[in-house]
Amino acid sequence: MAVKASVTRKGAVLLGKYVACDGFHETRPLRVVTHAHADHLIGLRQSLKHCERVLMTPATKDLIDVMRGPLFLMMGNVETLTYNQPFRYGDEEITFHFANHILGAAQVLVEDNEGTRILYTGDFKLRGTPTVEADVLVIEATYGCPSRTRPFDASVENVLVSLVEQGLREGTVYVFGYHGKIQEVMQILRKAKIKVPFVAPEKVFHVSKVCEKHGMRLGTILLSTEDEGRKLLKNNSPCVAFYHMGSRHKVGQDSFRVCVSGWEFRSVCRRIGDKEYVVALSDHSDFEDLLEYVRRCRPKEVITDNYRVGDAVALAREIWRRLKIPAKAVP
Ligand SMILES: [Zn+2]
């Protein structure tokens, strides 16, 4: 079979003849953005300048508008594509399928003129992500090593809720995470009937508003830069303050603190300081989930993404060893 998919040294996932996902490639007229995380926006400025079309879901567009400013995407010819709505280009068809990761995340299926189905999963968590069957599969490999297995996935949300409840008895609880996951935590807490106000700095606030626009229910969120929110934080009143992981060393030093991270495998919750905890909330598949996806997808060949952080080499080896499907880590 001719090479129908690849991953370049600059992080572009090439599918079929026309599409480059999550990276720039000079010969590809179509750029796809699978979701709004930074390691999937590589070369986007170049793509906006040089590609005929830049495709993404409406929610991903809204998130990028918030994170990069509304003018950024206006540099190029952006077209939004909803899930399951085919887009024809030349003799190929491109379709987005839902991926349970952050708001707007998509798997990308290209069907070429020979009927070959070429799929890139993008980032995804197995639970809630529909399997798309394909001949050629490019899969993320964040937790591609056999030791990256989480035996406790289902209990994480409950642990998170009780930890926050415990902290609220003492006052403000600070939660640190990445964009998208922060809003997932907000939703988990609201579903558990935690009704205290949420406080957030500007960017987190606006990302949350996009999430609400696309159907998430997050309740009252106050800006940390405005009076009401600022007062709550200053008085250590019961509220939950949400900050990006990057602010971890700058705010809430003496308060009750919870970091949500996928890079935790031994326990659901680990104490790392006097009043600081890490909770293993992940928006990626663990090793077993990645294998399970490959099993269900039933591809003839697999490429594991070896550009982004992860264990693509180990994953490719295990796919061959355990499923007997040819797999290689690229690049
Ligand atoms: Zn991601």
Residues whose N, C-alpha, C, O or C-beta is under 5 A from the ligand:
A	BS01	ZN	H37 D123
